[in-house]
Amino acid sequence: MNILGKILALGALSVVAACANNDPSALGGGGPGGSGSIVAGSPSDPRSPAYFQQTVGDRVLFAVDQSTLSPQAQTVLQGQAEWLMANPDYVATIEGHADEQGTREYNLALGARRANAAREFLISRGVAGNRLTTVSYGKERPIEICSTEECYSKNRRAVTVLTGSTLG
């Protein structure tokens, strides 16, 4: 894991811990101007899906033809598990994706293995299985359309999408 990844992971864990303790002062400023105010639903709100996506991280990447979680992926998923445990009203769908190489059938199966690997990790960290569903898109929903390894690597992923909340 690179230095930036470690810093982001530690920062996310600190904010999730502060949120779990209901200690807004531990969040440090809360936004532009350092007023300490948090805009509900914004990326500065530790309980919001926007925060989950942008600060905790909603996706993990995989090596070619692999569904094994790298140490970096495990760090991101650990942050997701902690966020989901602190926000029990949310449910999620984990989307499995593949790059454009290979057949449609192979990539659908690979995407399913990737989504299930992420789901099983989250369950092993305490997230209830009935809060997590999976779907595979194979190579059908690329982030990048290309024929280079740089682009392929962005498409080999599992994305955790918050799909609902019983919050009013």
N, C-alpha and C positions, 0 to 999 in steps of 0.2 A: 504494500500500500504506500502511495506517495505521501509526502508531508501534508499537502492540501487535504487529502482524503482523511488523514488522521485528525487534522484540526477540525474539519467539518463534522466528523463523527463525534469527537469529544464535545464540540459545541452543541450538537443536537442532543447528546445524552444529558448535558447540563441543563438545557432548557426543558427537556422532558421531565427531569427530576424536579425542577422548580415548579413546573406545571402540576405535577403529581402532588406536590406539597402545598398547592394553592398559595404560592408566595410570589406575587407579581413583582416585588422589589428585586427578586433574584434574577429577573429577566433583563435587567440593565438597560433602562432607557426606553425600550419599547418602540422606537421608531425615530423618524426624522425630528430633529430638534431636541431629542433626549427628554421629552416631557413625561415619559413613563406610561403614556397612554397606549393602549393596544386597540387597534381597530378590529372589531369582531369580523371574522371571516377572511381577514387579510393574511398575507404571508407572515405578518408579525404576530398573529394570534396563534399561540401554540396548540390550540384545540381545533384549528381549521384544516380542511383538506388542502388548502393552498400551502399552509405551513408544512404539512406532511409531504407534499409533492416537492416543494422547493428547498426545504431545510433538512428534513429527515432523509429524503430521497425516495423516489417511487420506483426505481428500476435498478436491476443488477444485470451485469453483462456476463457472457459465457465465451469460452474458447470454441474453436471450430469443432463441430460435431460432438459437443460435450453438454452435459446437464449437471456436471459437478460444480458445486459452489466454491468459488475462490475465497481466500481469506478476506479480500475486499468486499465481495458480495455478502459474506457472512456478517461483516461489520454493518453494512447498510441494512440487512435484514434484522439484525439485532436492534437497531434503532427503530425499525418499523414495528417490531414486536413490542418494544417498550411503549411506543406511541399508541398502538392498538390496545395495549393493556391499560393505559391511562385514559383512553377514550372508548370505553366498552360499548357505547351506543352505535359505533360504526361497524359496518361489514365491508368486505372487500372482495373483488374479483382479481385474481392473478392471471394476467395474460402472458402466454408463452409465444415467443416469436423466433424466427430463424432468418438467416440471410437467403438470398435468391438462389444459391447453389443447391443442386439436388432436386429431386422430384417433389411435387406437391404433397404426396402421401408421406414421404420420408420427413419432410419439414413439419407437417402437421403433428406427426408422432414425436419429433424432437421438441417442438414447442410445448407439447403436453408434458413431456418429461421435465423440461425446464420449469414450467409453471408448478408442477407437483413438487419439484425439489425445493422451490421457494416456500410453497405451502407447508410442506413437512417441517422445514426449518422453523417457520413461525409457530407451528403447533408445538414443536419441541421446546419452544421458549415460553409456552403458556397461553398462547392465543387459542381460543376455542375453535375447533375444526368447523363447527356449524356457522361460524362467521366468515369463512373463507371458501370461495368457489374458484374453479379454474376454467380457463378456456384457452384453446390453442388457435392461433391465426397462422401458424406456419410462416410462409414467406409472403402472405397476402397483404400485410400492413407494414411495409418498410418505413423507417424514419428517413432513410437515405435511399435513393435509387441510383445505383452505380455499379461499377464492375471493378472496384478496388478494395483491397483489404481494409483500408481506413473506413470505408463506408460499410462493408460487410460487418465489421466488428460492432458497429452501432446497432445493427439489426438483430444481432444474436443476444436476446434479452428476455427478461421476465419483468413485467410492469405490474405493480400493485395499484389497483384503481379502487378508490373508496367509492362504493356504489350506493350507499344509503346510510341513513341515520334515523333513529327514532327521536332525535332532538326536534323540538318544535321550532 
